[in-house]
Amino acid sequence: MTDKLRVGIAGYGVVGRRRRQVIDEHDTFETVAVCDRTLKGEGSFADGVRYYSSYEPMLAEGLDVLFVCLTNDINPDATIAGLEKGLHVFCEKPPGRDVADIARVIDCEGRHPGLKLKYGFNHRYHDSVRDALAVVHGGDLGAVINLRAVYGKSQLITFGQTSWRTERQLAGGGVLLDQGIHMVDLLRLFAGEFTEVHSFVSNAFWNHDVEDNAYALMRTTDGKVAMLHSSATQWRHRFSLEITLEKGAIHLSGILSGSKSYGAENLTVAWAGDDDQGDPKEQSTRYNHDPSWADEIAEFADAIRHDRAIENGSSEDALRTMELVYRIYCADPDWKAHWNLSDTVPEDH
């Protein structure tokens, strides 16, 4: 494969534009068309890239790859349309509004086994996360005992985002589904699958019809316990993941992002000693470069070029993470009943 793959980007807002920058820097891809509801009619930019106001006509551009950066209610339909058109698809998280949405996509994916489908769980590609995972897998600190996670921002709509994130019909959920899903994915990555879930979910502060706080206590079958707080009342934005192991601990604090509001990205590793009196030896690493966007695209390109399985962000990852998000929602009986939610997957899945 020597010719560049022709890429269309469905959704050309902040995320779609950032994706395009990275896509065009990779020697496998070339953006040839974009669409966004803010673009009027059809035409071409000065650089020759075609533009449309919706994704349907863009799919007639002779594309090879579709990037989906749309609202949660449209993501699954656009992904399915791309697969049915014979395109490899990269879709931003979340994959839809609920578990049934990703189940529909997986049904379609099964009918097109030669195509690659990848979801944008971008936090897996941060160097601090990858280095922490290497420490855990290295085994020197023993097995994971428990995890404590906080991921929060100051309101549901930040950084110029549009208001659809506060509308249940379009978003499906609030801060847990929109932002906290990244931390849910990381908890699964470090601990495995959680089989017991307890939670409190609330929209009592911002009073939208989606949650502004979710508190979860979860346990795996082998006894790992995780506590999660996903918040839209975290006045100082915060990303924190503490992992306690048998012989030490890992702390991920801060994360590099476009907003620069979550603080410096740091990884601290502590080694428990027999006589450290609760003040163990520690080593901290600060990260000043964020390779996550480029590395995520590079892995997708490699999977297409060499017909390799998706390593991170597969449809299975998306399904399991969405299932856990909805188990958190449904573990609060009042929240589940009020919104008539279901945490089940269709029987054929």
N, C-alpha and C positions, 0 to 999 in steps of 0.2 A: 504494500500500500504506500504509494508515493504522493498521490494527489491529496490535497487537504480536504477534510470532511466539511461539508456545507452545513452551517449551524443556523438555526432559527431560535430566537429568544422570545418566548411568550411572557410578557410582563416586563416593561422596560422602565421600571422605577429605580429606586436606589440600589436594590439588590441586583436587578437585571443589568444595570449599567456596570456595576462592579464585576459581575460575572463576565460581561463582554470584554472588559479590559484584560482579564486573566485568560479568557478563551483565545483572544487574538494574539496573545504573547506566546501561546503554545503552537509548536510547529505542526500539530495534527489538525487543528481546527481553523476555520475561517467563518466569521459571522457574515451572513449574506442577507438576513432579514430579521426584523424585530416587529413586535406589535405591543400596543398598549392602548387602553381606552382613552388616554389623554391625547393620543395622536389622531388628528382629524383626517379621515379618508385614507387614501393610499398615495404613495409617492416614493421618492428616493432622497436620502440625505446627500450631502455634498460628496461624501466618500463612496457613493454608489450603493450603500446598503439600503434595501427596500424597507419601507415601513407600512404598517397596517394598523387599524384600530381594533382588530380582533384576531384570534389565532387561526380561525377556520380558513380564510383566504391565504394566510401565510403558509399553510401546509402544502399549497400547490406550487411552492417555489423550487421544487426539486431538492429538498433538504435530505441530509443524511442523519442529522442529530437535532433533537429538540431539547432546549432548556426551558423548564416551566418555573416561572417566578410569579405566579398569580395568587389571588386570594384563595383561602382554604376551600371555599365552596366550588371553585373552578378547577383547582389543581388536579383532582382525580379525572375529571372528564377530559381535560387537555392531555393528560398523560395517556389515557386510553386512546384518544384520537391519534396521538403520535405513534403509539405502538401499532395501531390498526393501519397506519399509513406506511409501516415498515421502517420506522425511525428508531434509533437508539435514543433513550430519554433520560435526562437528568432532571429531577424534580426537587425543589426546595422543601424543607420541612415546614409544617407537618404535611403528611401525604394527603390529608383531607380533614374533614370535620370530625369524623368518628371512625370506629373500627370497620364498619361496613364499607366505607369509602375505600380503604386500602384493600379490603377483601375483593372488591370489584376490580381493582387494578390487577391484583394477583391472578384473578381468573383470566383476564386478558393477557397478561404476561405469559401464562401457561400455554396460550395458543400461538405464541411467537417465541419459541425457545432460542432462536438465533440472535435475538436482540438483547442489548444490555439495558438494564433499568437500575438507576442509582439514585439514592436520596441524599440530600445535603445535610448530613449530620456533621457539620463543619468542625465542631469542637474536638472531635477525635484526632484531627490533624494538627492541633497545636503541639509544639515541641514539649511543653511542660506535661501535657497529658501523655504523650508517647514515652517520655522519659519515666514518668511515674509508673506506667504500665510495664515498662522494662524492669523496673525495680521489683514490682509485685511478681512478675513471671520469673525473675531471677531466683527467687526462693530464699535469699539470705535472711530476709526478715520474717520468714514463716508465712503462715496462712492469714488471710484477712479475718479479723474479728468483727469489726463494725465500721460504719461510715456515717459521717455527719455532713450534710450538704445544705448550703444556702445560695440561692440565685435570685436576686431581686433588683427591681428598678423602682423609680419613684412614682410612676403612674402607668396606666395601661397603654397610653399613646405617648410615645417619646420620639425624639429625633425626627420630627416632621412626618411621622407615620400618619396614615389616613384612618378615619374613624371606624372602618369596617371591623377592626379588631375588637370593638366593644359590642358588636351585634352578633348574637348567638346564631342567627340564621345563616350568616356569612362565615363566621369564624369557627363556630362549633364549641369553643371554649375560650378562656381568658389567659391569664398570665402563665398558668401551668402548661397549656397546650402551645402557646406562642413562644415563650422563652424557656420555661421550666423543662420542656421536653428534651432540651439539650442535656440537662443534668440527669433526667430520668435515663437517658441513653447511656450516660457515663456510669451511673450506678450499676446498670446492667453489665456494662463492659468490665467493671472492676469486681463485681460480686457474683454475677450470674443472674439466673431468673428468680424473682421473688414470688413466693407462693402464698404468703399471708400478708394482708394489707389492712391497715387501719388509717382513718383520716378524718380531718375536719376541713371543710371547704366553705369559703365565705365570699360574699360580694358586699359586705356590710359597709365598707368605707366609701368606695366610688359609686356604689348603687347602680352599676350596669347589670345587664342580664348575663354576664359572664363573671367568673371568679376574679377577685383581686388578691386572694391569699389561699394557699393550699398547704396543709400540714399533713405529712404522711409518716407513718411508722411501719416498716416493712421487714419481712424475714424470709430468707431462702430456706430450702429444705435442709441444708447442712448447717443452719444456725447463724448465718451472717445477718446482722441487723443493720438497717439503714434508716436514718432520720432525714427527712427532706422538708425544707421550707421554700416554697416558690411564692414570691411576693411582688405586689405592685404598690406596696407602702414602705419600700426600703429607700428612705430618703437619700442616703448615700449609697449609690449603686454598689452591689456586692456580688462577687463570685467567690465561693469558698467550698472546697471539698477536702475533708479530713478523713484519712483512712488509717485505722489502727490495725496493726498486725501483731503477731505473737512476739516478735522480737524488735519492734520499733513502730514508727509511724511515718506517714507521708501527709503533707499539707500542700494543696494547690490553692493559691490565693491570687486573685486578680486574673484578668485575662485580656490580652490585646484584642481590641475591637475597633471598628471604624469610629465609634463615638469617643474612644479614649477615656471613658468615664468609669471603668471598672478597676482602675488602678494598674500598677505594674504587675506583670505576670511573673509569679515566683513559684518555685518548687522547693520545699524544705523537707529533707529526709532526716529522721532522728533514729539513733540506734540505742535501744534500751540496754542499760548495764546493770550488773548485779548490785552495785553500790552507788548509783548515780543520784539517789535521793530525789527522784522525780525531775531531775534536770539533766537529761541525757545529752550526749554529743549530737550536734546537728550540723547539717551542711545545707546551705541555701544557694539556689541558682536563680538568677534573674534573666529573663528573656526579653530582648529588645527588638526582635524581628518576628513577624508573623508569616510563616510559609504556608499556612493552612489552606488558603484559597487556591494557590497555585498547585500544591501537592494533591489536593482533592481532585482538581481537574486532570492532573497528570495520571492519577490512578484510573480515572474513568477512561482517558485516552488509551492507556495501556491495556485495559480490559477489552476495548473495542479492537485495537490493532492486533492483539495476540489471542483473542477469543478466550480471555481468562475470566474466571468468576469474579464478581464484585466482592471485594474483601470487607469494605466498610460501607454501611449505608445500603445494604441490599434490601430487597422488598421484605425479606424475612426479618431483618433488623427493624424496618419500619413498622411491620405488623406487631412484633413483640413489644416495641416501645409504645405504640399506640394502645395496645392492650393494657399495659401497665398504667398509662395515663388514665384510661377509663376505669380501671380497677380502683385507682385513687379517688376519682370522682364518685364512684358507686359505693365505696366503702363508707362514705358518709350517708346514712340512710335518708336524712332530710334532704340533702342536695340531690340524691338520686331520685327521690319521689317527686320533688318539686319540678324537676326538669324532665321527668319521665325518661331517664337515661337507661341505656343497656350496655353492660360490659361484656356481652357475649359476642362470639364470632359466629357467622353463619355456619350451619352444620357441615357443609362440604369443606370447611377449613379446620 
